Amino acid sequence: MIFRTTLCAAAALLAAAATFPKGAVGNESGCVSSFDPSTDYFPDKAQVKYGAGFDISYNGNAKYITNKVSGENYVLYQCGTPIPNGVQPTPANSLQVGNWTKVAAVPGTKIVLSSAPASAIIEALGLQDAVAASYKFLSVTSPCMQKLLDSLPRIEQTYATPSNRRRGIGSASRKNTLVRRVSYDLGNQGLQWTFTTYGMSDPRSFAVNPEDATDMLGKAEWIKFVAAFFNKEAEANKLFADIESRYNSLKKSDSVKKTVGIARYNKAANGTILGWTTVPAQPWLAQGLSDAGYNTHTKDMISYTNIDDFNKAVSGWDVLIDTSMEPLPHGGAKVPEWQDLTNGYKLGSTGAKSLSFLAQNAIYRSDLISSTQNATDADEHLQVQPDVLLDDLIKVASAASGAKDAHWYRNLPLQMSIDWTSPAECTN
């Protein structure tokens, strides 16, 4: 399991990174006692090299981050020094839509988690002691993070007025929409900020978005993003360099051998099959599949109501990555098993018998590691460890009849069972 096989290596990397050359000065681990405007308080700096989705720059006692995904600007200043001149945080009661400026003193010491990828990064950086609470409905797969979060307060979201006015998108005739303001109820517990998944109208929430990177290695650069909030750039740079090196050493340069596509069946709660959909790979995944030696089906999303038409569309696929969910009668959904896919894709029909991915036992889902609270490690560690993801994709591509040794991809025809995680597995 990924968090069991790589965190020890990560700890070794952090130990090496923490040993600075004699006379060198790293970023502060706490507040400073006096402010010197001529001092560079962040000698260890992060730099974005790939399509991560954020930019970061430094000036004296401050870091300036632009999150291009959430459309927010973050100013992080060294604790014990003043907020930089001219920086005006967006007021908490602002009606402004997007482009909020949010300000925080670093390093963080008492933060809230509402993001699975941020949880994975904090664990890799060894910053668990800084986590003081989590969102009520956050679920993770790492046993030790599950154990930690179970021992901490859970906070809720609050919905209040005034409302934000969202601008119409696309058509000029489209009306603006009023939405209720959302924030996290940090109460009086001395909590500094929340790491969230999406931007919010909340001056103390910061969005972590590796799933929106356009580049495989850009996903891993969100380690640098989170590290900047803790003055851990040196450690993050070392971790990223190691991921980058492993990823580039794995990349395939030989000719394409297999075609892969993504699809799902669509089912109503009463069990009726409504149709089938082919789904284009996100840019980062398309890149990863290409680097693994695949020819990737990248056409637009197309829905089919006739199984013969769907089978014809996927007839050239050697590997199918499934994203279906099984709806429950009273709401919600569960992950499908092999029998569900057999029924959902009508794999027993005459038209399915010639499908290449079925003949090669090559139908996969990225839910091999999941928690009993329905979290998947694909939403957690996969998002920031593209080197391990590439290794997975290569194993799937090279398997003659279904891979059994992938980290995240569960083979359905071979009826691999899900590795359900729980806090009891934590040995720390």
Rosetta blueprint (number, residue, H / E / L):
1 M L
2 I H
3 F H
4 R H
5 T H
6 T L
7 L H
8 C H
9 A H
10 A H
11 A H
12 A H
13 L H
14 L H
15 A H
16 A H
17 A H
18 A L
19 T L
20 F L
21 P L
22 K L
23 G L
24 A L
25 V L
26 G L
27 N L
28 E L
29 S L
30 G L
31 C L
32 V L
33 S L
34 S L
35 F L
36 D L
37 P L
38 S L
39 T L
40 D L
41 Y L
42 F L
43 P L
44 D L
45 K L
46 A L
47 Q L
48 V L
49 K L
50 Y L
51 G L
52 A L
53 G L
54 F E
55 D E
56 I E
57 S E
58 Y E
59 N E
60 G L
61 N L
62 A E
63 K E
64 Y E
65 I E
66 T E
67 N E
68 K L
69 V L
70 S L
71 G L
72 E E
73 N E
74 Y E
75 V E
76 L E
77 Y E
78 Q E
79 C L
80 G L
81 T L
82 P L
83 I L
84 P L
85 N L
86 G L
87 V L
88 Q L
89 P L
90 T L
91 P L
92 A L
93 N L
94 S L
95 L L
96 Q L
97 V L
98 G L
99 N L
100 W L
101 T E
102 K E
103 V E
104 A E
105 A E
106 V E
107 P L
108 G L
109 T L
110 K L
111 I E
112 V E
113 L E
114 S L
115 S L
116 A H
117 P H
118 A H
119 S H
120 A H
121 I H
122 I H
123 E H
124 A H
125 L L
126 G L
127 L L
128 Q H
129 D H
130 A H
131 V E
132 A E
133 A E
134 S E
135 Y E
136 K L
137 F L
138 L L
139 S L
140 V L
141 T L
142 S L
143 P H
144 C H
145 M H
146 Q H
147 K H
148 L H
149 L H
150 D H
151 S L
152 L L
153 P L
154 R E
155 I E
156 E L
157 Q E
158 T E
159 Y E
160 A E
161 T E
162 P E
163 S E
164 N E
165 R E
166 R E
167 R L
168 G L
169 I L
170 G L
171 S L
172 A L
173 S L
174 R L
175 K L
176 N L
177 T E
178 L E
179 V E
180 R E
181 R E
182 V E
183 S E
184 Y E
185 D L
186 L L
187 G L
188 N L
189 Q L
190 G L
191 L L
192 Q L
193 W L
194 T E
195 F E
196 T E
197 T L
198 Y L
199 G L
200 M L
201 S L
202 D L
203 P L
204 R L
205 S E
206 F E
207 A E
208 V L
209 N L
210 P H
211 E H
212 D H
213 A L
214 T L
215 D L
216 M H
217 L H
218 G H
219 K H
220 A H
221 E L
222 W H
223 I H
224 K H
225 F H
226 V H
227 A H
228 A H
229 F L
230 F L
231 N L
232 K L
233 E H
234 A H
235 E H
236 A H
237 N H
238 K H
239 L H
240 F H
241 A H
242 D H
243 I H
244 E H
245 S H
246 R H
247 Y H
248 N H
249 S H
250 L H
251 K L
252 K L
253 S L
254 D L
255 S L
256 V L
257 K L
258 K E
259 T E
260 V E
261 G E
262 I E
263 A E
264 R E
265 Y E
266 N E
267 K E
268 A L
269 A L
270 N L
271 G L
272 T L
273 I E
274 L E
275 G E
276 W E
277 T E
278 T E
279 V E
280 P L
281 A L
282 Q L
283 P H
284 W H
285 L H
286 A H
287 Q H
288 G H
289 L H
290 S H
291 D H
292 A L
293 G L
294 Y E
295 N E
296 T E
297 H L
298 T L
299 K L
300 D L
301 M L
302 I E
303 S E
304 Y E
305 T L
306 N L
307 I H
308 D H
309 D H
310 F H
311 N H
312 K H
313 A H
314 V L
315 S L
316 G L
317 W L
318 D L
319 V E
320 L E
321 I E
322 D E
323 T L
324 S L
325 M L
326 E E
327 P E
328 L L
329 P L
330 H L
331 G L
332 G L
333 A E
334 K E
335 V L
336 P L
337 E L
338 W H
339 Q H
340 D H
341 L H
342 T H
343 N H
344 G H
345 Y L
346 K L
347 L L
348 G L
349 S L
350 T H
351 G H
352 A H
353 K L
354 S L
355 L L
356 S H
357 F H
358 L H
359 A H
360 Q L
361 N L
362 A L
363 I E
364 Y E
365 R E
366 S L
367 D L
368 L L
369 I E
370 S E
371 S E
372 T L
373 Q L
374 N L
375 A L
376 T E
377 D H
378 A H
379 D H
380 E L
381 H L
382 L H
383 Q H
384 V H
385 Q L
386 P H
387 D H
388 V H
389 L H
390 L H
391 D H
392 D H
393 L H
394 I H
395 K H
396 V H
397 A H
398 S H
399 A L
400 A L
401 S L
402 G L
403 A L
404 K L
405 D L
406 A L
407 H L
408 W L
409 Y L
410 R E
411 N E
412 L L
413 P L
414 L L
415 Q L
416 M L
417 S L
418 I L
419 D E
420 W E
421 T E
422 S L
423 P H
424 A H
425 E H
426 C L
427 T L
428 N L
